[in-house]
Amino acid sequence: MFEYGAKGKPFVKKCRSASRASLQTKLASRQIEFNLSHTKTAFAIVVSYEHIVGIDIEDITRKVDINGVAKQVFSADEITYLNALSDNEKQHAFYRCWTRKEAYVKALGIGIASANLRELTLTPEVKDLDCQLTDFVVEEKYLLAIALI
């Protein structure tokens, strides 16, 4: 039922069931793309027939060493963006950049471990992307980002 891309990202094989002839015709040239993410207390999934997808969800109430993590995985522009913010704004902005970055590389099928994250800038102001990035807060505790390619 599952196949894997060159970098190991799973996807659902094309439908070939005779009992689903109309669905087979409709989806003949498409595959079902999906991606999932979870935190300790939340789970998110995105499914599409139209786009390659990636998703990330993070608990934004979890405290992290923002400056330490940013130095390791954020681009110079992202660090500048964070440093221009007040302490009250910085944690939300950090998670916004992080979830967008993780959703994007997951959509590409390369994942966080294989990506050179410091060369990738995904602040909310970035407009010249090869994908659509959407992020939003869920229940005032989670930040979720979805990437569509």
VOLO-164893 format. One record per residue: residue number from 1; residue in one letter; x, y, z of N, C-alpha, C, O, CB in turn. Coordinates in Angstrom, 2 decimals. Glycine has a CB too. Example, Ala and Ser with C-alpha at 12.3 -4.5 7.8 and 13.67 -1.06 7.14 Angstrom:
<balums>
1,A,13.19,-5.69,7.80,12.30,-4.50,7.80,13.20,-3.30,7.80,14.24,-3.32,8.46,11.31,-4.47,9.05
2,S,12.85,-2.25,7.08,13.67,-1.06,7.14,12.90,0.03,7.87,13.41,1.14,8.04,14.08,-0.60,5.72
</balums>
This chain:
<balums>
1,M,0.80,-1.19,0.00,0.00,0.00,0.00,0.85,1.26,0.00,0.45,2.26,-0.59,-0.92,-0.01,1.18
2,F,2.03,1.25,0.66,2.90,2.41,0.70,4.09,2.22,-0.22,4.58,1.11,-0.42,3.36,2.68,2.13
3,E,4.54,3.33,-0.78,5.79,3.39,-1.50,6.61,4.49,-0.85,6.10,5.26,-0.03,5.57,3.66,-3.04
4,Y,7.89,4.57,-1.20,8.77,5.53,-0.58,9.52,6.32,-1.63,9.98,5.76,-2.63,9.73,4.85,0.38
5,G,9.66,7.64,-1.40,10.43,8.49,-2.29,11.92,8.23,-2.14,12.34,7.42,-1.31,10.12,9.95,-2.00
6,A,12.70,8.90,-2.94,14.15,8.70,-2.96,14.80,8.94,-1.60,15.80,8.30,-1.27,14.78,9.62,-3.98
7,K,14.24,9.83,-0.80,14.80,10.13,0.52,14.06,9.42,1.65,14.32,9.67,2.82,14.78,11.63,0.77
8,G,13.12,8.52,1.29,12.43,7.72,2.30,11.07,8.23,2.73,10.44,7.63,3.61,13.28,7.63,3.47
9,K,10.60,9.33,2.14,9.28,9.85,2.51,8.20,8.92,1.96,8.18,8.64,0.77,9.08,11.31,1.97
10,P,7.29,8.44,2.83,6.25,7.51,2.36,5.10,8.22,1.64,4.81,9.38,1.92,5.70,6.71,3.53
11,F,4.46,7.51,0.72,3.23,7.97,0.09,2.40,6.74,-0.23,2.91,5.62,-0.28,3.51,8.82,-1.19
12,V,1.10,6.96,-0.47,0.17,5.87,-0.75,0.22,5.57,-2.24,0.13,6.47,-3.07,-1.27,6.22,-0.31
13,K,0.37,4.29,-2.58,0.40,3.87,-3.98,-0.91,4.25,-4.66,-1.94,4.38,-4.01,0.65,2.36,-4.09
14,K,-0.85,4.43,-5.97,-2.05,4.74,-6.75,-3.07,3.62,-6.62,-2.73,2.44,-6.55,-1.69,4.97,-8.22
15,C,-4.33,4.01,-6.58,-5.44,3.05,-6.45,-5.60,2.27,-7.75,-5.67,2.86,-8.82,-6.76,3.78,-6.09
16,R,-5.65,0.96,-7.65,-5.81,0.13,-8.84,-6.93,-0.91,-8.65,-7.03,-1.86,-9.42,-4.49,-0.58,-9.18
17,S,-7.76,-0.72,-7.66,-8.82,-1.67,-7.34,-9.94,-1.61,-8.37,-10.44,-0.53,-8.67,-9.37,-1.40,-5.94
18,A,-10.34,-2.76,-8.90,-11.44,-2.82,-9.86,-12.74,-2.36,-9.24,-13.60,-1.82,-9.94,-11.59,-4.23,-10.41
19,S,-12.92,-2.54,-7.94,-14.15,-2.13,-7.28,-14.23,-0.62,-7.10,-15.27,-0.10,-6.71,-14.27,-2.81,-5.95
20,R,-13.16,0.04,-7.38,-13.15,1.50,-7.26,-12.81,2.13,-8.61,-11.96,3.02,-8.69,-12.14,1.95,-6.18
21,A,-13.47,1.68,-9.65,-13.15,2.12,-11.00,-13.26,3.63,-11.17,-12.39,4.23,-11.79,-14.06,1.43,-12.00
22,S,-14.31,4.25,-10.64,-14.46,5.70,-10.80,-13.37,6.45,-10.05,-12.85,7.45,-10.55,-15.85,6.15,-10.31
23,L,-13.02,5.98,-8.87,-11.94,6.60,-8.12,-10.62,6.40,-8.84,-9.78,7.31,-8.88,-11.88,6.04,-6.70
24,Q,-10.43,5.21,-9.41,-9.20,4.93,-10.14,-9.06,5.88,-11.32,-7.97,6.40,-11.56,-9.19,3.47,-10.63
25,T,-10.14,6.12,-12.05,-10.10,7.03,-13.19,-9.75,8.44,-12.73,-8.91,9.11,-13.33,-11.44,7.02,-13.94
26,K,-10.41,8.89,-11.68,-10.20,10.24,-11.17,-8.77,10.45,-10.67,-8.20,11.52,-10.85,-11.19,10.52,-10.04
27,L,-8.20,9.45,-10.05,-6.89,9.59,-9.44,-5.77,8.92,-10.24,-4.66,8.74,-9.72,-6.92,9.02,-8.06
28,A,-6.05,8.56,-11.48,-5.09,7.77,-12.26,-3.70,8.39,-12.32,-2.70,7.67,-12.26,-5.62,7.60,-13.66
29,S,-3.63,9.69,-12.42,-2.31,10.32,-12.54,-1.84,10.93,-11.23,-0.84,11.64,-11.20,-2.34,11.38,-13.62
30,R,-2.55,10.66,-10.15,-2.21,11.26,-8.86,-1.90,10.17,-7.83,-2.34,9.03,-7.94,-3.35,12.16,-8.37
31,Q,-1.14,10.57,-6.86,-0.94,9.70,-5.71,-1.41,10.45,-4.48,-1.49,11.68,-4.49,0.56,9.25,-5.57
32,I,-1.72,9.74,-3.45,-2.15,10.36,-2.21,-0.91,10.74,-1.42,-0.13,9.88,-1.01,-3.09,9.41,-1.38
33,E,-0.74,12.01,-1.22,0.38,12.53,-0.43,-0.09,12.77,0.99,-1.22,13.22,1.20,0.96,13.83,-1.05
34,F,0.75,12.48,1.96,0.40,12.76,3.35,1.66,13.03,4.15,2.76,12.68,3.75,-0.40,11.60,3.96
35,N,1.46,13.65,5.28,2.55,13.87,6.22,1.94,14.03,7.59,0.79,14.46,7.72,3.41,15.11,5.82
36,L,2.69,13.69,8.61,2.17,13.82,9.96,3.23,14.37,10.90,4.43,14.34,10.62,1.67,12.46,10.47
37,S,2.74,14.87,12.03,3.60,15.43,13.04,2.91,15.25,14.39,1.69,15.13,14.46,3.93,16.94,12.76
38,H,3.70,15.23,15.45,3.10,15.13,16.78,3.99,15.81,17.81,5.19,15.98,17.61,2.87,13.67,17.16
39,T,3.37,16.18,18.89,4.06,16.64,20.09,3.69,15.66,21.19,3.10,14.61,20.92,3.68,18.15,20.47
40,K,4.02,16.00,22.39,3.68,15.11,23.50,2.17,14.94,23.66,1.70,13.87,24.05,4.28,15.65,24.80
41,T,1.41,16.00,23.34,-0.03,15.96,23.59,-0.91,16.29,22.37,-2.12,16.45,22.52,-0.36,16.91,24.69
42,A,-0.33,16.40,21.19,-1.12,16.73,20.00,-0.59,15.99,18.78,0.58,15.61,18.73,-1.11,18.25,19.74
43,F,-1.47,15.79,17.82,-1.14,15.07,16.59,-1.76,15.83,15.42,-2.88,16.34,15.54,-1.66,13.58,16.63
44,A,-1.05,15.92,14.30,-1.59,16.60,13.12,-1.23,15.80,11.88,-0.15,15.21,11.80,-1.04,18.06,13.02
45,I,-2.14,15.79,10.92,-1.91,15.11,9.65,-2.47,15.97,8.52,-3.49,16.64,8.68,-2.57,13.69,9.65
46,V,-1.79,15.94,7.40,-2.27,16.62,6.20,-2.26,15.59,5.08,-1.30,14.83,4.94,-1.39,17.89,5.84
47,V,-3.33,15.58,4.27,-3.49,14.64,3.17,-3.88,15.44,1.94,-4.69,16.36,2.03,-4.55,13.54,3.50
48,S,-3.33,15.09,0.78,-3.66,15.81,-0.44,-3.54,14.92,-1.67,-2.70,14.02,-1.73,-2.75,17.02,-0.60
49,Y,-4.41,15.18,-2.64,-4.31,14.57,-3.97,-3.65,15.55,-4.94,-3.21,15.15,-6.02,-5.70,14.15,-4.49
50,E,-3.60,16.80,-4.56,-3.15,17.87,-5.45,-1.72,18.33,-5.23,-1.08,18.81,-6.17,-4.06,19.02,-5.32
51,H,-1.22,18.20,-4.02,0.07,18.78,-3.68,0.95,17.78,-2.93,0.46,16.83,-2.34,-0.12,20.04,-2.84
52,I,2.24,18.03,-2.98,3.18,17.38,-2.09,3.11,18.17,-0.79,3.10,19.40,-0.82,4.67,17.33,-2.70
53,V,3.05,17.49,0.34,2.74,18.18,1.59,3.74,17.88,2.70,4.39,16.84,2.72,1.36,17.80,2.05
54,G,3.84,18.81,3.62,4.61,18.65,4.85,3.89,19.37,5.96,3.19,20.34,5.71,6.06,19.19,4.69
55,I,4.04,18.90,7.19,3.36,19.50,8.33,4.24,19.41,9.56,5.01,18.46,9.72,2.01,18.81,8.58
56,D,4.10,20.39,10.43,4.75,20.33,11.74,3.85,20.98,12.76,3.20,21.99,12.47,6.15,21.01,11.72
57,I,3.81,20.42,13.95,3.09,21.01,15.07,4.01,21.01,16.27,4.70,20.03,16.54,1.77,20.22,15.38
58,E,4.02,22.12,16.99,4.88,22.25,18.17,4.08,22.88,19.31,3.20,23.70,19.09,6.13,23.11,17.86
59,D,4.41,22.48,20.52,3.83,23.06,21.73,4.60,24.34,22.03,5.75,24.29,22.45,3.88,22.05,22.94
60,I,3.96,25.48,21.81,4.65,26.77,21.95,4.78,27.21,23.41,5.39,28.25,23.69,3.93,27.83,21.16
61,T,4.22,26.44,24.33,4.41,26.76,25.75,5.68,26.09,26.29,6.12,26.40,27.40,3.18,26.32,26.57
62,R,6.24,25.19,25.51,7.48,24.51,25.93,8.65,25.48,25.83,8.86,26.12,24.80,7.74,23.24,25.05
63,K,9.39,25.58,26.88,10.54,26.50,26.92,11.74,25.84,26.26,12.07,24.68,26.53,10.87,26.91,28.39
64,V,12.40,26.60,25.40,13.62,26.13,24.74,14.66,27.25,24.81,14.32,28.41,25.04,13.34,25.71,23.26
65,D,15.90,26.89,24.61,16.98,27.88,24.51,16.92,28.46,23.10,17.59,27.98,22.19,18.39,27.23,24.82
66,I,16.11,29.49,22.94,15.86,30.06,21.61,17.15,30.48,20.93,17.38,30.13,19.77,14.92,31.26,21.71
67,N,17.99,31.22,21.62,19.24,31.70,21.00,20.17,30.56,20.66,20.81,30.57,19.60,19.94,32.67,21.93
68,G,20.26,29.56,21.55,21.14,28.42,21.28,20.69,27.60,20.09,21.50,27.23,19.24,21.22,27.54,22.50
69,V,19.40,27.30,20.03,18.87,26.53,18.90,18.98,27.35,17.62,19.38,26.82,16.58,17.40,26.12,19.15
70,A,18.63,28.63,17.69,18.69,29.48,16.50,20.10,29.51,15.90,20.26,29.46,14.68,18.24,30.91,16.85
71,K,21.12,29.59,16.74,22.50,29.62,16.24,22.86,28.33,15.49,23.68,28.36,14.58,23.48,29.82,17.39
72,Q,22.24,27.22,15.88,22.55,25.94,15.24,21.78,25.70,13.95,22.31,25.08,13.03,22.27,24.82,16.20
73,V,20.53,26.18,13.87,19.68,25.76,12.74,19.01,26.89,11.97,18.39,26.62,10.94,18.63,24.85,13.24
74,F,19.11,28.14,12.43,18.46,29.24,11.71,19.47,29.97,10.83,20.67,30.00,11.11,17.82,30.23,12.71
75,S,18.97,30.54,9.75,19.81,31.33,8.86,20.12,32.67,9.53,19.49,33.03,10.52,19.11,31.55,7.48
76,A,21.09,33.39,8.98,21.45,34.70,9.53,20.24,35.64,9.49,20.03,36.40,10.44,22.63,35.31,8.74
77,D,19.45,35.61,8.42,18.26,36.46,8.32,17.22,36.10,9.38,16.57,36.99,9.94,17.64,36.34,6.92
78,E,17.06,34.81,9.67,16.11,34.40,10.71,16.57,34.86,12.09,15.76,35.28,12.91,15.93,32.87,10.69
79,I,17.86,34.78,12.35,18.40,35.24,13.63,18.21,36.74,13.77,17.84,37.23,14.84,19.88,34.87,13.76
80,T,18.46,37.49,12.69,18.23,38.94,12.71,16.76,39.25,12.97,16.45,40.15,13.75,18.67,39.57,11.37
81,Y,15.88,38.51,12.33,14.43,38.67,12.53,14.07,38.45,14.01,13.34,39.25,14.59,13.65,37.67,11.64
82,L,14.58,37.38,14.61,14.29,37.10,16.02,14.86,38.16,16.95,14.20,38.59,17.90,14.86,35.73,16.40
83,N,16.08,38.59,16.68,16.73,39.55,17.57,16.07,40.92,17.54,16.26,41.71,18.46,18.18,39.68,17.19
84,A,15.31,41.22,16.51,14.62,42.50,16.41,13.33,42.54,17.24,12.70,43.59,17.38,14.30,42.81,14.95
85,L,12.94,41.39,17.78,11.68,41.29,18.52,11.88,41.43,20.02,12.97,41.21,20.54,11.00,39.97,18.21
86,S,10.80,41.80,20.69,10.84,41.85,22.16,10.88,40.42,22.70,10.56,39.47,21.98,9.61,42.63,22.73
87,D,11.26,40.28,23.95,11.29,38.95,24.57,9.92,38.29,24.54,9.82,37.08,24.37,11.79,39.04,26.02
88,N,8.85,39.08,24.69,7.50,38.53,24.66,7.12,37.97,23.29,6.38,36.99,23.21,6.50,39.60,25.06
89,E,7.63,38.56,22.22,7.32,38.13,20.86,8.24,37.02,20.37,7.89,36.25,19.47,7.40,39.30,19.91
90,K,9.41,36.94,20.96,10.47,36.07,20.43,10.12,34.58,20.44,10.42,33.88,19.48,11.73,36.28,21.22
91,Q,9.49,34.08,21.51,9.21,32.64,21.57,8.21,32.24,20.48,8.41,31.22,19.81,8.65,32.27,22.96
92,H,7.15,33.02,20.30,6.18,32.70,19.25,6.84,32.75,17.87,6.62,31.87,17.03,4.98,33.68,19.31
93,A,7.66,33.78,17.63,8.34,33.93,16.34,9.32,32.78,16.10,9.45,32.29,14.98,9.08,35.28,16.28
94,F,10.00,32.35,17.17,10.91,31.21,17.04,10.16,29.98,16.56,10.58,29.33,15.61,11.60,30.92,18.38
95,Y,9.05,29.66,17.21,8.27,28.47,16.82,7.65,28.66,15.43,7.48,27.68,14.70,7.16,28.19,17.85
96,R,7.31,29.87,15.08,6.76,30.11,13.75,7.81,29.79,12.68,7.51,29.12,11.69,6.26,31.57,13.61
97,C,9.02,30.28,12.87,10.10,29.96,11.92,10.39,28.47,11.91,10.54,27.86,10.85,11.39,30.75,12.27
98,W,10.46,27.88,13.10,10.79,26.45,13.19,9.76,25.57,12.51,10.12,24.70,11.72,10.93,26.04,14.65
99,T,8.47,25.78,12.79,7.44,24.92,12.20,7.38,25.09,10.70,7.17,24.11,9.97,6.07,25.22,12.82
100,R,7.55,26.32,10.21,7.56,26.55,8.76,8.74,25.81,8.12,8.60,25.18,7.07,7.65,28.08,8.44
101,K,9.89,25.89,8.76,11.10,25.24,8.24,10.93,23.72,8.22,11.25,23.07,7.23,12.32,25.62,9.09
102,E,10.42,23.16,9.32,10.26,21.71,9.38,9.20,21.22,8.39,9.40,20.21,7.73,9.89,21.28,10.79
103,A,8.07,21.92,8.29,7.03,21.53,7.33,7.58,21.55,5.90,7.30,20.65,5.11,5.80,22.46,7.45
104,Y,8.35,22.58,5.58,8.90,22.71,4.23,9.87,21.57,3.89,9.74,20.96,2.83,9.63,24.06,4.09
105,V,10.82,21.28,4.76,11.78,20.22,4.43,11.11,18.85,4.43,11.54,17.95,3.71,12.95,20.24,5.42
106,K,10.07,18.68,5.24,9.33,17.42,5.21,8.57,17.28,3.89,8.49,16.18,3.34,8.35,17.33,6.40
107,A,8.02,18.38,3.38,7.36,18.33,2.07,8.36,17.97,0.97,8.04,17.22,0.05,6.68,19.69,1.74
108,L,9.56,18.49,1.07,10.60,18.16,0.09,11.02,16.70,0.19,11.63,16.15,-0.73,11.82,19.06,0.29
109,G,10.70,16.08,1.32,11.03,14.67,1.51,12.43,14.45,2.05,12.92,13.32,2.04,10.89,13.95,0.23
110,I,13.07,15.51,2.51,14.44,15.34,3.01,14.52,15.34,4.53,15.48,14.82,5.09,15.32,16.44,2.47
111,G,13.53,15.90,5.20,13.51,15.87,6.65,14.57,16.76,7.29,15.50,17.23,6.63,13.69,14.48,7.13
112,I,14.41,16.97,8.56,15.28,17.87,9.33,16.73,17.38,9.37,17.65,18.18,9.22,14.75,18.01,10.75
113,A,16.93,16.09,9.57,18.28,15.56,9.74,19.14,15.73,8.50,20.36,15.88,8.60,18.22,14.10,10.12
114,S,18.53,15.70,7.31,19.29,15.77,6.06,19.38,17.18,5.48,20.18,17.41,4.57,18.66,14.86,5.05
115,A,18.60,18.09,5.97,18.55,19.44,5.39,19.65,20.33,5.97,20.05,20.18,7.13,17.18,20.08,5.64
116,N,20.13,21.26,5.15,21.05,22.29,5.64,20.18,23.48,6.05,19.97,24.40,5.26,22.14,22.69,4.55
117,L,19.69,23.44,7.26,18.69,24.40,7.73,19.20,25.83,7.80,18.42,26.77,7.67,18.20,24.00,9.08
118,R,20.49,26.01,8.00,21.05,27.36,8.11,21.06,28.09,6.77,21.21,29.31,6.73,22.46,27.31,8.67
119,E,20.90,27.36,5.67,20.84,28.00,4.35,19.41,28.30,3.90,19.20,28.81,2.80,21.52,27.13,3.32
120,L,18.45,27.98,4.73,17.04,28.11,4.39,16.40,29.18,5.28,16.37,29.03,6.50,16.31,26.76,4.54
121,T,15.88,30.24,4.68,15.22,31.30,5.42,13.72,31.23,5.18,13.26,31.33,4.04,15.76,32.70,5.02
122,L,12.96,31.04,6.26,11.50,30.94,6.13,10.78,31.80,7.16,9.82,31.36,7.79,11.06,29.48,6.29
123,T,11.25,33.03,7.32,10.51,33.97,8.16,9.18,34.27,7.49,9.03,34.04,6.28,11.33,35.28,8.41
124,P,8.21,34.76,8.24,6.90,35.06,7.64,6.96,36.07,6.48,6.07,36.10,5.64,5.97,35.58,8.70
125,E,8.00,36.90,6.45,8.12,37.91,5.39,8.61,37.35,4.06,8.49,38.02,3.04,9.05,39.00,5.85
126,V,9.16,36.16,4.04,9.70,35.56,2.81,8.56,35.29,1.84,7.58,34.63,2.19,10.49,34.25,3.12
127,K,8.69,35.78,0.62,7.61,35.64,-0.37,8.00,34.79,-1.59,7.12,34.22,-2.23,7.17,37.02,-0.84
128,D,9.27,34.70,-1.91,9.70,34.03,-3.15,10.01,32.55,-2.92,11.15,32.11,-3.10,10.93,34.73,-3.73
129,L,8.99,31.80,-2.51,9.15,30.38,-2.25,8.56,29.56,-3.39,7.72,30.04,-4.14,8.50,30.00,-0.93
130,D,9.02,28.32,-3.50,8.46,27.40,-4.49,7.30,26.60,-3.89,6.93,25.55,-4.41,9.55,26.44,-5.00
131,C,6.74,27.10,-2.79,5.63,26.41,-2.14,4.74,27.42,-1.42,5.08,28.60,-1.30,6.14,25.35,-1.15
132,Q,3.61,26.93,-0.96,2.72,27.73,-0.13,2.90,27.28,1.32,2.77,26.09,1.62,1.23,27.61,-0.59
133,L,3.19,28.22,2.20,3.34,27.93,3.62,2.22,28.63,4.40,1.99,29.82,4.23,4.74,28.38,4.14
134,T,1.55,27.87,5.23,0.50,28.41,6.08,0.77,27.98,7.51,1.10,26.82,7.77,-0.92,27.93,5.61
135,D,0.65,28.91,8.43,0.81,28.54,9.82,-0.26,29.21,10.66,-0.74,30.29,10.32,2.22,28.92,10.33
136,F,-0.62,28.56,11.75,-1.64,29.12,12.63,-1.54,28.50,14.02,-0.97,27.42,14.20,-3.04,28.91,12.06
137,V,-2.10,29.20,14.98,-2.12,28.76,16.36,-3.36,27.90,16.58,-4.44,28.22,16.10,-2.10,29.98,17.34
138,V,-3.19,26.82,17.31,-4.29,25.91,17.66,-4.44,25.91,19.18,-3.49,25.62,19.90,-4.02,24.45,17.11
139,E,-5.62,26.24,19.64,-5.95,26.23,21.07,-4.97,27.03,21.93,-4.76,26.71,23.10,-6.00,24.80,21.56
140,E,-4.37,28.06,21.36,-3.44,28.95,22.07,-2.24,28.24,22.68,-1.50,28.83,23.47,-4.17,29.68,23.15
141,K,-2.04,26.98,22.32,-0.93,26.20,22.87,-0.01,25.64,21.81,1.16,25.38,22.08,-1.46,25.08,23.71
142,Y,-0.52,25.46,20.61,0.26,24.82,19.54,0.38,25.74,18.34,-0.52,26.52,18.04,-0.39,23.49,19.13
143,L,1.49,25.62,17.67,1.67,26.29,16.39,1.82,25.20,15.35,2.61,24.27,15.51,2.92,27.25,16.39
144,L,1.05,25.32,14.29,1.02,24.31,13.24,1.37,24.99,11.92,0.86,26.07,11.62,-0.37,23.61,13.16
145,A,2.23,24.37,11.13,2.58,24.88,9.80,2.37,23.77,8.77,2.67,22.61,9.02,4.05,25.41,9.77
146,I,1.84,24.18,7.62,1.63,23.25,6.51,2.34,23.81,5.28,2.21,25.00,4.97,0.10,23.04,6.24
147,A,3.07,22.97,4.59,3.73,23.33,3.34,3.09,22.56,2.19,2.92,21.35,2.28,5.26,23.05,3.41
148,L,2.75,23.27,1.13,2.18,22.66,-0.08,3.09,22.98,-1.25,3.39,24.15,-1.51,0.71,23.17,-0.36
149,I,3.53,21.95,-1.95,4.40,22.14,-3.12,3.63,21.68,-4.35,4.15,21.75,-5.47,5.76,21.37,-2.98
</balums>
